[in-house]
Amino acid sequence: MPVQPQLFPDTPAAPEGQSPHAPAGAAVEAAAAAPIWLQRLSLFILVLFCMYLGVIVTVLPWWTQIWDHNLFFTSHPHLWAVLRLRPTRGVISGIGLLDIWIGISEAIHYHDQRS
């Protein structure tokens, strides 16, 4: 019966020009760093997405024209019995506020990873 080789060796192979006993983490970080403009663009898109989604999830449960007349909710009566409760709406709004906080936190704690 053939034996499968080890897929994830304990000691990774060193890149060319580097000794096998040198720390490989520095070489991986230097090679994996994206350009600064790309890092900032991805941060901007992440913050914009978190803020947009957070505002929608925070406001939507309290917008009765949309929430109370949703065909998906009204076609599932057991789900609608839970989702129309005010504490459930509050939990959903809390998730939206948490998403807004994540976006703000990412923007505040951002640091460029220079290569």
N, C-alpha and C positions, 0 to 999 in steps of 0.2 A: 504494500500500500504506500503511495507517495506521501511524503511529509511536506506540509506547507511551510515555506520559509517565514521567518519572523517579520511581520509587517511593520511593526513600530519598534525599531531597535532602541535600546536604552541609551546608547551614546550616538548622537547624530554625526554624520560624516562632516568633516570640516571642509569649508570651501577652499578652492585652490589658492595657494599663497598664504594660507593661515595654518598654524600648527594645530594638531588635533586637541591639544590641551589648552588652547586659548579660549576665552569666553566667547561663545557663539552668539549670545544675546545682543551684543553691540553691533555685530555685523548684520543680524536680522533686522534690528531697529533702523539702522542706517539705510538698508535696502528697501524697507517697507514704508518709509516716510513719504507722504504725498507732498506735492508742491503746496506752498502756503496759500496760494489763491484757491486751490481746490479744497483745502481744509476749511478755509473761511466760507467758501460757497456752500459746502456741505453743512457747516454750522448754521448758516443763514436759512437754508432749506429746512433743517431739522427744527429750528426755533419757530419758523413760520408755520410748519406743519403742526407742531405741538400747540401753538397758540390757536390756530384755526380750529383744530379738532377739539381742543379744550373748551373754547367758547361755544361751539355747537353742542357738545355733550352737556355743558352746564345749563344752557338756555333751553334746549329742546324739550326736556320733560315738563317744563312749566309753560310751554307754548301750547295752549289748549286746542287751538285750531288744527295743529299738526298732530299732537300726541293723542288726543281723544278721538280723532276721526281717522286713525291709521287703519287701513284695511287688513294689514298683517296681524295687528293686535286684536282687532275685533273678530277675525276669523279663527283665532285660537283663544277660546274663552278662559281656559285655565291659566294661560299666560297673562291674559288681560286682567284677570282677578288680582294678580300680584303687581303688575306694572302700573295699575291705576292708583295704588296706595301711595300716600304722600311720603312715608319713610323710604319707599323704594325709589321714588323720584329724587329724594334727597341724597340717597347713596349714589345714584347715577350722576347727579350734579357734583357730588364730592369727587368722583372719579374724573370729571371734567376739570375741576379746580386743581386736582393733583397733576393732571396733564399740563395745565398752564404753568404750574410750579416747576415741573420738569423742564419745560422750555426756557423759563427764566433762569433756572439754576445752570443749565448748560451754557447759556450766554454769559453768565457771570463768571463761571469757573473755567472758561475757555483759555487754553494756552497753545501757542503755535508749537508744533513739533518740528524743529529745524533739523535738516539732515546734514 
